[in-house]
Amino acid sequence: MAPLLHPFYPVVPDILWLTRLVPLGVKTIQLRIKDEPLDDVKRQIKQAIAICGRHDCTLIINDYWREAIELGATFIHLGQEDLAKADLDEISRSGLKLGLSTHSHEELDIALAAKPDYVALGPVWETSLKKMKWQPQGLERLQEWAKQSPVPVVAIGGITLERAQKTFATGAASIAVVTDVVFHANPEQRVKAWLALVNE
């Protein structure tokens, strides 16, 4: 049986990025759309489902759980604020798999109570992607999460290809990558290098 998540887990801001990266062999990807009209969000989710279906790639939709249910997606990711507002019963009834963000012990407890399929811990290192109220968690905290969590742990935040081996050494099941791909001078080449590393 294939693992729930591929070890390399890019997070992309729109369908154009997904279209570029999935055909390269990416097997888990998150579509994280921010501040777009709902009709456009639905269009992008629909296209993403089709592309990932053709390439046997697990698609994870960030935040838009109602639209994910409506359009037939199978996996969502929620932050803590989104989790507090979401209808977990409806999500459970729909059969959606669920990933949740965590940044502290308290948030880990809240996340695990929701019976997710994985939890993410971040930022592991400093990240320039967005202003975070959380300090970098570090590899020690990541290792602690990996040991005590009953579900797979995804590492996120400031992780580059050069930091991948030491990140995996903590027991993290997967590394979610944003900046190291989206802001790289040659994103396709970088993705191929990530895939080569994790597929060894």
C-alpha positions in Angstrom: 0.0 0.0 0.0 1.4 3.4 -1.0 2.1 5.8 1.9 -0.4 8.6 2.6 2.1 11.3 1.6 5.1 11.4 -0.6 8.2 12.6 1.2 8.4 15.6 -1.0 5.3 17.8 -0.7 5.4 21.1 -2.6 2.8 23.8 -1.7 1.8 26.0 -4.6 -0.2 29.2 -4.8 -2.2 28.5 -8.0 -3.1 26.1 -10.8 -0.3 27.4 -13.1 2.3 26.2 -10.6 0.5 22.9 -10.2 0.4 22.4 -13.9 4.2 23.0 -14.2 5.2 20.7 -11.3 2.9 17.7 -11.2 4.0 16.3 -14.7 7.6 16.2 -13.4 6.7 13.3 -11.1 5.4 15.1 -8.0 3.2 12.7 -6.0 1.8 14.9 -3.3 1.0 18.6 -3.8 -1.0 21.2 -1.9 -3.0 23.9 -3.7 -3.0 27.0 -1.4 -5.0 29.7 -3.0 -5.2 33.1 -1.2 -7.5 36.1 -1.8 -9.1 35.0 -5.1 -12.8 35.1 -6.1 -14.7 32.0 -5.1 -15.6 31.1 -8.7 -11.9 31.2 -9.6 -11.0 29.1 -6.6 -13.5 26.5 -7.8 -12.2 26.5 -11.3 -8.6 26.0 -10.1 -9.6 23.2 -7.7 -11.5 21.4 -10.5 -8.5 21.7 -12.9 -6.2 20.5 -10.1 -8.3 17.4 -9.5 -8.2 16.5 -13.2 -4.4 17.1 -13.5 -3.5 15.2 -10.3 -5.9 12.3 -11.4 -4.0 11.9 -14.7 -0.6 11.8 -12.9 -1.5 9.7 -9.9 -0.7 12.6 -7.6 -2.3 13.2 -4.2 -4.0 16.6 -4.2 -4.4 18.5 -1.0 -6.7 21.6 -0.9 -5.8 24.3 1.6 -8.7 25.8 3.5 -11.6 25.5 1.0 -13.1 22.4 2.6 -16.7 23.1 1.4 -15.5 23.5 -2.2 -13.3 20.4 -1.8 -16.4 18.4 -0.8 -18.6 19.9 -3.6 -16.0 19.3 -6.3 -14.9 15.8 -5.3 -11.5 16.4 -3.8 -10.2 13.8 -1.4 -7.8 15.7 0.9 -7.8 19.1 2.7 -5.4 21.0 4.9 -6.5 23.4 7.6 -4.7 25.9 9.8 -5.7 26.3 13.4 -8.0 29.2 12.7 -9.7 27.4 9.9 -10.0 24.3 12.0 -11.8 26.3 14.7 -14.5 27.4 12.2 -14.8 24.1 10.2 -17.6 21.6 10.4 -15.6 18.5 11.4 -18.6 16.3 11.3 -19.4 17.3 7.7 -15.7 16.8 6.8 -15.7 13.4 8.4 -19.0 12.3 6.7 -17.6 13.4 3.3 -14.7 11.0 3.7 -12.1 13.8 3.2 -8.7 13.1 4.5 -7.4 15.9 6.8 -4.1 17.5 7.5 -3.7 20.1 10.2 -1.1 22.8 11.0 0.5 22.9 14.5 3.0 25.3 16.1 2.8 24.4 19.9 2.0 21.6 22.2 -1.5 23.1 22.8 -2.2 23.2 19.1 -0.9 19.6 18.7 -3.5 18.5 21.3 -6.2 20.4 19.5 -5.2 18.9 16.2 -5.0 15.3 17.4 -8.5 15.6 19.0 -9.8 16.2 15.4 -8.4 12.8 14.3 -6.4 14.1 11.4 -4.5 12.0 8.8 -1.3 14.0 9.4 -0.1 17.0 11.4 2.3 19.6 10.1 4.9 21.4 12.4 6.4 24.7 11.5 8.2 26.8 10.9 11.2 24.5 11.4 13.6 27.2 10.3 13.1 30.9 9.7 10.8 31.5 6.8 10.5 34.6 4.6 7.2 33.5 3.1 4.9 35.1 5.6 5.2 36.9 8.9 4.9 34.3 11.6 4.0 34.9 15.2 5.8 31.6 16.0 9.6 31.3 16.5 11.4 28.6 14.5 10.6 25.2 16.0 13.9 23.5 15.2 14.8 19.9 14.6 14.6 18.9 18.3 10.9 19.9 18.4 10.3 18.2 15.1 11.8 15.0 16.4 9.7 15.2 19.5 6.5 15.6 17.4 7.5 12.7 15.2 8.0 10.4 18.2 4.8 11.3 20.0 2.3 11.9 17.2 0.2 8.8 16.3 -0.1 10.2 12.7 2.6 11.2 10.2 4.3 14.5 10.8 5.0 16.9 8.0 7.9 19.4 8.4 7.4 22.9 6.9 9.1 26.3 7.0 12.5 27.3 5.7 13.4 23.9 4.5 15.8 23.7 1.6 17.1 20.8 -0.4 20.4 21.2 1.6 18.5 20.8 4.9 16.4 17.8 3.8 18.5 14.9 5.1 18.8 16.3 8.6 15.1 17.0 8.5 14.2 13.5 7.5 16.6 12.2 10.2 14.1 13.5 12.9 11.5 11.0 11.7 9.4 13.4 9.8 7.4 11.6 7.2 7.3 14.4 4.6 8.7 17.8 3.9 6.4 20.5 2.7 8.3 22.9 0.5 7.2 26.4 -0.6 10.0 29.0 -1.0 12.7 26.5 -2.1 10.6 25.8 -5.2 8.4 28.8 -5.9 11.1 31.3 -5.5 13.9 29.3 -6.9 15.7 30.6 -10.1 14.8 27.3 -11.9 11.8 25.7 -10.1 11.6 22.7 -12.4 15.2 21.8 -12.0 14.9 22.2 -8.2 11.8 19.9 -8.1 13.7 17.3 -10.1 16.6 17.5 -7.6 14.1 17.1 -4.7 12.6 14.0 -6.4 16.0 12.5 -7.0 16.9 12.9 -3.4 13.7 11.4 -1.9 13.3 8.6 -4.5 16.8 7.3 -3.9 
